[in-house]
Each structure stands twice: as structure tokens, then as C-alpha cells.
């Protein structure tokens, strides 16, 4: 099933997508209200209401190499950082290129949306905690990522996490193609099977330290091919089986 969040009559609502129609529901998992909205032209919002956005960095070997971060060998544990809910941006939205970075990079990623409270997950139950999957654009101030002690400015600034266009609940995350295009040109083309730490390993690792709440979002890392964005660019992140997240840079 595809679950969308959208603005409808001045309020944020959840709905189920069926064909070209969004059937509005009472909350995320409630029953349909009978209200419907055409999918085309619907004012889609980021499809999650997280308490936190947990991100895995350096999770694809070739991306680690392209950043020159492989001198100490491959990571032994997932490298984790956070964005807050302030970082979310809606699908089809516009993100201003900040004036305080000289190197505003795209990173296309598979994202998970958590469906139930999860702590100390075992490997065999980890995927049960996932409500579904969507596309994320992990916007990054690459210059500040290199100079700052923490990645607060580099990763967690307002609107640095476009997410969507919806959640796909019926998907196996182990081998999905993740493609990023800038102005129609393919810049990243990877598969989730190339992750160093897969979704199950990420979730068992994270929940040793933090409780994941329903609606929390986990970004799983980016394949090789990252690069700078400029004003006027259009970025598309396509995850196989989900759809395409479109973001404009202004
Ligand atoms: Mg990333």
C-alpha cells in the first residue's frame, strides 16, 4: 500500500493511494473517511511525523572512496548522525541554496519510516518495526562537514531533508536500485545490496542506543556520485518500487 501525507482544506492529513486517487484516512493507520483527492495536483507533504531523523553516513564502499574516507579501512560500525524534524521538506518542494556554504551537495538515499516503538530489536524482528519505505535527499554542506566538529550545520539545517513522495509499505529493501538525477542527468546509480550495513543491521544497531518511535525516519546512506548543486537545479531521487522525489534548488 502507498501512504501519503497531504495538505487538505488547510490541515495535514494522511491518505491511502489507489490508482490516481488519495483516499483520506483518520490518522496514519485509521479507516478511510470517504473523502478523496486526485493524486495529481495533491499538495503532498513529507510522509512522516518524526521525533528524529537518524542517518547513516558512509554506508557504500564507493562513496567512502570518492570522499577519500577509506584510509583507515571500512567502517566497523555504522556511522550515525541526526537531523531534526525541522530538516524535512515536502516532495516537489523548493530548497534554497544556503549562502553560508560553497559546496551544497546532493545524496540520494533509501529512507525507512518506523511503524512501531522499537528498542533493542533482534535481527529476526527488525523489519517488522518498519512501516514502509520512501526516498530521501540528504542535503549536505560538504565544506562544513569537513571543518566542523559535529555535522550540525552541514546536515541538519532547515529543509536539508526532502522526503517522499509517499511511503510504500509492501517492499523488500535488500536489493533496490537508487538513482539520483540532476536536471535529468543520472549522477548516482546504486543498489541497496551494496550497503556495508543493511537495513536489519542498521536497525539492530540503532535500537541498542535509542528508542525509535512511530514516524521516526532512518536514512540508509548514499551510493557514489555525489556532487554540488546550484540555484535552478532540479534533483530527482528515485527508489525502485517507491517512486521519485523531486526537489528544486533556488
Ligand atoms: Mg547521506
Boltz pocket constraint, residues with backbone or C-beta under 6 A from the ligand:
constraints:
  - pocket:
      binder: B
      contacts: [[A, 55], [A, 56], [A, 57], [A, 107], [A, 109], [A, 138], [A, 219], [A, 221], [A, 222]]
      max_distance: 6.0
